[in-house]
Amino acid sequence: MSSGLTMNAVERNRLLTAYPDVFHRSFMQRWGLLLISAAVLVYLAFCFAFFNVIPTFVNGNWDRAAIYVQDWYSWRAQPRLRFQNDQVVPQWTSRRQYPEGAEIYWLKPSADGRRYTVTFGSDGDRLEVSPSRVDVYIDGKLYPVTITRDRASLPADAPVQMQQDDNKVNVYYGFSGQAEIRTSQVYVQRRFLGWANFFFDTQSPFWGRSLPEVVGLMFSGARLDANQSNASLALDNFLNNASWQHGDILSKLMQTLVMAFVGTLFGTLVAFPLAFIAARNIMRNRAVNWATKRLFDFLRSIDMLIWALFFTRAFGPGPLPGIAAIFFTDTGALGKVYAEALENIDDKQREGVKSVGAAPVAVQRFGVVPQVLPVFISQSLYFWESNTRSATVIGAVGAGGIGLKLLESMKTNSDWDKVAYMVLLILLVVFAFDNLSNALRSRVMGKKNH
């Protein structure tokens, strides 16, 4: 067996002569991959050091990030229990989740109004709040926090869930919430799964009702408003929900879609004729070719976001700057793509139309357009799909649409559940438009979806 696999000197020399590149590789062929890998590692190490990646991660506010993530799938009730005239008076934030005078099971006043009990979970974790002292119960054990004019003081045997922060005391109950005990108030954050009052706000007659109750009222119950049906009232209450503002958000989402569609449409209509001027095999004037291509370079080299900032300053906030930004950017990008497609057409078809004496316009119409039209439509559909996402970003700088609404909710630093809602809407729309665009492109290019 071994003798059959042994190569004699004559055969070896023949192979060396016939395939010198295989047996005598250059330095880069032998070591190129290793050198490139080493260079990439050195570059990444430099980037880590230059941008302070590791210290940034170490010093990041991960606890705050965790709270923001929790806010995406849960909600916080945030009453402030203020100390006024030896009484405890609850005050609520603007996004109040309970109607005036509602009985709240986890926030109970005493008979004399001098104390409030805040319950966290079902394990006996709670706060007994009074103007001079807050009794903190953790795992059933009492830890009293005394309150003076200048300071809230942590007890000596306090667990790790309680921390002294200058003149205030912070109490943490995990996901259930936390409390900040100050000299003049106790700021409570009580957390629950889900999105509070997503369908109806506290002013709606449908608030607090179960889904079967709402459906029953909509189709068979007595009218809650004499001027309209219950179904109409429910839709109106949903769209005009003061907390979630569904009507305004959906309106801004439609505005974003219109921006993307109109901007892409205008860009396509303008890029189409300009591409024929830029193509060297269509327009024989080199100076005109050069000038048109440089126009495309100028329009697409400036980012869409920069165009949006420019037009926002020129026209003010609204969808018009967004449409103009998409139009300018897409005219440059589509014009370049269209011109390159035209320069790669098969001239035989055009020459055939020209040979029968057709006019120049007819030559382009019947000899060129049928070749490039599927490519043009496919590219325009792709840009339309992409601009649906881009319109959200440029909206955040004042160009209107849901992007501006998204930025406003982020700035409050407390409406992250609403941010999650808008992000989900954007994802659903992008997913739908992606599938629609793919289906249309496949049909235009003559392919079947499988």
C-alpha positions in Angstrom: 0.0 0.0 0.0 2.7 2.5 1.0 4.7 1.8 -2.3 1.6 2.7 -4.3 1.4 6.1 -2.6 5.1 6.9 -3.0 5.9 9.6 -5.6 9.1 9.1 -7.5 11.5 11.9 -8.3 10.5 12.2 -12.0 6.8 12.6 -11.1 7.6 15.1 -8.4 9.7 17.2 -10.7 6.9 17.1 -13.4 4.3 18.4 -10.9 6.7 21.1 -9.7 7.2 22.2 -13.2 3.6 22.0 -14.2 2.2 23.8 -11.1 4.9 26.1 -9.8 2.3 28.5 -8.2 1.0 25.7 -6.0 4.3 24.5 -4.6 6.2 27.9 -4.6 3.7 30.3 -3.0 4.6 33.9 -2.3 5.1 35.3 1.2 1.7 36.8 1.3 0.0 33.6 0.1 1.6 31.7 2.9 1.3 34.3 5.7 -1.2 36.8 4.4 -4.2 35.5 6.4 -2.2 35.3 9.6 -0.9 38.9 9.1 -4.4 40.3 8.3 -5.8 38.5 11.4 -3.1 40.0 13.6 -3.6 43.5 12.1 -7.4 43.2 12.8 -6.7 42.2 16.5 -4.2 45.1 16.9 -6.8 47.5 15.4 -9.5 46.3 17.7 -7.2 46.6 20.7 -6.4 50.2 19.6 -10.1 51.0 19.3 -10.8 49.5 22.8 -8.1 51.7 24.2 -8.9 54.9 22.2 -12.7 54.8 22.9 -12.3 53.7 26.5 -14.6 50.8 25.8 -13.9 48.8 29.0 -14.1 51.8 31.4 -17.3 52.8 29.8 -18.8 49.4 30.3 -17.6 49.2 33.9 -18.8 52.7 34.8 -22.1 52.4 33.0 -25.4 53.1 34.8 -26.5 49.5 34.4 -29.1 49.8 37.3 -30.7 52.7 35.4 -30.7 50.7 32.2 -32.4 47.8 34.0 -35.1 50.1 35.1 -35.7 51.4 31.6 -35.9 47.8 30.3 -38.5 47.0 33.0 -40.5 50.1 32.0 -40.9 48.5 28.5 -43.1 45.7 29.8 -44.4 47.1 33.1 -45.8 50.3 34.6 -45.0 52.3 37.7 -47.5 54.0 39.9 -45.6 56.9 41.5 -47.5 58.7 44.4 -45.7 61.2 46.5 -46.8 60.9 50.2 -46.2 64.5 51.3 -46.1 65.6 55.0 -48.4 68.5 55.4 -49.8 69.8 58.8 -49.0 66.6 60.5 -50.9 64.6 57.9 -49.8 62.4 55.0 -51.2 63.7 51.7 -50.8 61.6 48.5 -50.0 63.5 45.2 -49.8 61.9 41.8 -47.8 62.4 38.6 -49.4 63.7 35.4 -49.9 60.2 34.1 -52.2 59.3 37.0 -53.2 55.6 36.7 -56.2 55.8 39.1 -59.3 58.1 39.1 -59.9 60.6 41.8 -61.1 58.9 45.0 -60.4 55.4 43.8 -59.8 52.7 46.4 -56.3 51.4 45.8 -55.5 48.0 47.5 -51.8 48.6 47.9 -52.1 52.2 49.2 -54.4 52.4 52.3 -54.9 55.4 54.6 -55.5 55.1 58.3 -58.8 56.2 59.9 -57.3 59.5 61.2 -55.4 60.2 57.9 -52.1 60.5 59.7 -50.6 57.3 58.3 -50.5 55.5 55.0 -49.7 51.8 54.4 -47.9 51.0 51.1 -47.9 47.3 50.4 -45.2 45.7 48.2 -46.0 42.1 47.1 -47.6 39.5 49.3 -44.7 38.6 51.7 -45.4 41.3 54.3 -43.1 43.8 52.6 -44.7 47.2 53.2 -44.2 50.8 54.5 -46.1 52.4 57.3 -45.7 56.1 56.6 -46.2 58.9 59.1 -44.7 62.4 59.2 -42.2 61.6 61.9 -41.4 58.0 61.2 -41.6 55.4 58.4 -41.7 51.8 59.5 -40.1 49.6 56.8 -41.0 45.9 56.8 -38.7 43.6 54.8 -39.4 39.8 55.0 -41.7 40.5 57.9 -39.1 42.3 60.0 -39.4 45.9 61.1 -36.7 48.5 60.4 -37.9 52.0 61.6 -36.6 55.1 59.7 -36.8 58.2 61.9 -37.4 61.6 60.2 -36.3 64.9 61.6 -36.3 68.3 60.0 -32.9 67.8 58.4 -32.5 64.1 57.9 -34.1 60.7 57.4 -31.9 58.2 59.3 -31.2 54.6 58.5 -31.5 52.2 61.4 -28.4 50.5 62.6 -29.4 47.0 61.7 -30.7 47.9 58.2 -30.3 45.2 55.5 -28.7 45.7 52.1 -32.2 46.6 50.6 -32.0 49.9 52.6 -29.3 52.5 51.9 -28.5 55.9 53.3 -28.1 58.5 50.5 -27.0 61.8 52.1 -30.1 63.0 54.1 -32.6 60.5 52.6 -33.1 56.7 52.8 -33.7 54.5 49.8 -35.6 51.2 50.1 -35.6 48.6 47.4 -38.2 45.8 47.0 -36.9 44.3 43.7 -39.4 44.3 40.8 -42.3 45.3 43.1 -40.8 48.8 43.5 -38.9 51.1 45.7 -39.3 54.1 48.0 -37.3 57.2 48.7 -37.8 58.5 52.2 -37.0 62.2 52.6 -37.6 64.8 55.3 -40.7 66.2 53.6 -42.2 63.2 51.7 -41.9 59.6 50.7 -41.6 59.1 47.0 -43.1 55.7 46.1 -42.6 53.7 42.9 -44.9 50.6 42.8 -44.4 48.4 39.7 -46.9 46.1 38.0 -46.7 43.9 34.8 -48.4 45.2 31.7 -49.3 48.6 30.4 -51.6 50.6 32.7 -54.8 52.1 31.1 -53.7 51.1 27.6 -57.2 51.0 26.2 -59.1 53.5 28.3 -57.9 56.3 30.7 -59.4 57.0 34.1 -61.9 59.5 32.7 -63.6 56.9 30.4 -66.7 55.1 31.6 -65.1 51.9 30.3 -62.1 52.2 32.7 -61.6 49.3 35.0 -64.1 47.0 33.1 -63.0 43.6 31.8 -62.9 42.8 28.1 -66.2 40.8 28.2 -67.9 43.7 30.0 -66.6 46.2 27.4 -67.7 44.1 24.5 -71.1 43.5 26.0 -71.6 47.2 26.5 -70.5 48.0 23.0 -73.1 45.7 21.3 -76.0 45.1 23.8 -75.8 47.4 26.8 -77.7 50.6 27.5 -76.1 53.8 26.1 -73.5 55.4 28.4 -73.7 58.6 26.3 -77.1 59.6 24.9 -75.4 61.3 21.9 -73.6 58.3 20.5 -73.6 54.5 20.6 -71.4 52.6 23.0 -69.2 51.2 20.2 -68.6 54.8 18.9 -67.9 56.0 22.4 -65.4 53.1 23.1 -63.5 53.9 19.8 -63.5 57.6 20.7 -62.3 56.9 24.2 -59.6 54.6 22.9 -58.2 57.0 20.3 -58.4 60.0 22.7 -56.8 58.1 25.6 -55.1 60.9 27.5 -52.3 58.7 28.8 -51.5 56.8 25.6 -52.7 59.2 22.9 -53.4 56.4 20.4 -55.1 58.7 17.9 -52.1 61.1 17.8 -49.6 58.3 17.6 -51.4 56.5 14.8 -51.7 59.9 13.0 -48.0 60.5 13.3 -47.3 56.9 12.1 -49.4 57.6 9.0 -47.5 60.9 8.5 -44.2 58.9 8.6 -45.5 56.5 6.0 -46.7 59.3 3.7 -43.3 61.0 4.1 -41.5 57.8 3.0 -43.9 57.2 0.1 -44.0 60.7 -1.3 -40.3 61.4 -0.9 -39.4 58.1 -2.7 -42.0 58.7 -5.4 -40.7 62.2 -6.2 -37.1 61.0 -6.1 -38.0 58.2 -8.6 -39.8 60.6 -11.0 -36.9 63.1 -11.0 -34.1 60.5 -11.1 -35.6 58.6 -14.1 -35.1 61.3 -16.8 -31.8 62.5 -15.2 -30.4 59.0 -15.4 -30.7 59.0 -19.2 -28.8 62.2 -19.3 -26.1 60.8 -17.0 -25.7 57.5 -19.0 -22.7 57.8 -21.4 -24.2 55.4 -24.0 -27.5 57.4 -24.1 -26.3 61.0 -23.9 -23.1 61.4 -25.9 -22.2 64.8 -24.5 -19.5 64.1 -21.9 -19.8 67.4 -20.2 -23.5 66.9 -19.6 -22.8 63.3 -18.4 -20.2 64.6 -15.9 -22.3 67.4 -14.6 -25.3 65.2 -14.0 -23.3 62.5 -12.2 -21.7 65.2 -10.0 -25.2 66.4 -9.1 -26.1 62.8 -8.1 -22.9 62.7 -6.0 -23.8 66.0 -4.3 -27.3 65.0 -3.5 -26.5 61.5 -2.0 -23.2 62.5 -0.3 -25.1 64.7 2.2 -26.8 62.3 4.6 -30.6 62.4 4.8 -30.4 63.5 8.4 -28.4 66.6 7.4 -30.9 67.4 4.7 -33.7 67.1 7.3 -32.0 69.5 9.7 -31.4 71.9 6.8 -35.1 71.9 5.6 -36.4 71.9 9.2 -34.6 75.3 9.7 -35.9 76.5 6.3 -39.6 75.4 6.5 -40.1 74.7 10.2 -41.1 71.4 11.8 -43.5 69.1 10.0 -43.6 66.5 7.3 -42.5 68.8 4.4 -38.8 68.9 5.5 -38.9 65.1 5.8 -40.3 64.6 2.3 -37.7 67.1 0.9 -34.9 65.3 2.7 -35.9 61.9 1.4 -36.5 63.4 -2.1 -33.0 64.9 -2.3 -31.2 61.9 -1.0 -33.1 59.4 -3.1 -32.7 61.5 -6.3 -29.0 61.2 -6.0 -28.9 57.6 -5.0 -31.5 56.3 -7.5 -30.0 58.5 -10.2 -26.6 56.8 -9.8 -28.2 53.3 -9.7 -30.4 54.0 -12.8 -27.5 55.5 -14.8 -25.3 52.5 -14.1 -28.1 50.2 -15.2 -28.6 52.1 -18.4 -24.8 51.9 -19.2 -25.0 48.1 -19.0 -27.9 47.5 -21.3 -27.7 45.3 -24.4 -27.3 47.7 -27.4 -28.6 45.2 -29.9 -32.2 45.8 -28.9 -31.8 49.5 -29.2 -30.1 49.2 -32.6 -32.9 47.0 -33.8 -35.5 49.7 -32.9 -33.3 52.3 -34.5 -32.9 50.3 -37.7 -36.6 50.6 -38.6 -36.4 54.4 -38.6 -37.8 55.1 -35.1 -37.5 58.5 -33.6 -34.9 59.0 -30.8 -37.6 59.0 -28.1 -39.2 55.9 -29.5 -35.7 54.2 -29.5 -35.4 54.9 -25.8 -39.0 53.9 -25.1 -38.9 50.5 -26.9 -35.2 49.7 -27.0 -34.0 50.7 -23.6 -36.9 51.1 -21.1 -38.1 47.5 -21.3 -34.6 46.3 -20.3 -34.1 48.5 -17.3 -37.7 49.1 -16.1 -37.7 46.0 -13.8 -34.4 47.1 -12.2 -35.7 50.6 -11.8 -38.9 49.5 -10.1 -37.1 47.0 -7.9 -34.7 49.6 -6.7 -37.4 52.1 -6.0 -39.4 49.6 -4.0 -36.2 48.8 -2.0 -35.7 52.5 -1.3 -39.3 52.9 -0.3 -39.0 50.1 2.2 -35.7 51.6 3.6 -37.2 55.1 3.8 -40.0 53.8 6.0 -37.3 53.2 8.6 -35.3 56.4 7.8 -38.4 58.6 8.1 -38.6 57.7 11.8 -35.1 58.8 12.4 -35.4 62.1 10.5 -38.7 62.8 12.3 -36.8 62.9 15.6 -35.0 66.1 14.4 -38.2 68.0 13.8 -39.3 66.5 10.4 -42.6 65.3 11.9 -44.0 61.9 12.1 -43.7 59.3 14.8 -40.0 59.9 15.2 -40.7 63.3 16.9 -43.3 61.7 19.1 -40.8 59.0 20.0 -38.2 61.5 21.0 -40.7 63.5 23.1 -41.6 60.3 25.1 -37.9 59.5 25.6 -37.2 63.0 27.0 -39.7 62.6 29.8 -37.6 59.7 31.1 -40.7 58.1 32.5 -42.8 57.1 29.4 -40.7 54.1 28.3 -43.8 51.9 28.1 -45.1 54.4 25.5 -41.7 54.2 23.7 -42.0 50.4 23.6 -45.5 50.8 22.1 -44.3 53.1 19.3 -41.3 50.9 18.6 -43.6 47.9 18.3 -45.8 49.8 15.9 -42.8 50.8 13.8 -41.5 47.2 13.8 -44.9 45.9 12.6 -45.1 48.5 9.8 -41.5 47.8 8.7 -42.2 44.1 8.7 -45.4 44.5 6.6 -43.7 46.9 4.1 -40.7 44.6 3.9 -42.9 41.7 2.9 -45.0 43.8 0.5 -41.9 45.2 -1.1 -40.3 41.8 -1.5 -43.5 40.4 -3.1 -43.7 43.4 -5.5 -40.1 43.1 -6.4 -40.4 39.4 -7.1 -43.4 40.0 -9.3 -41.7 42.8 -11.2 -38.5 40.7 -11.7 -40.6 37.7 -12.9 -39.9 35.5 -9.9 -42.4 33.5 -7.9 -42.5 33.5 -4.1 -41.9 30.2 -2.5 
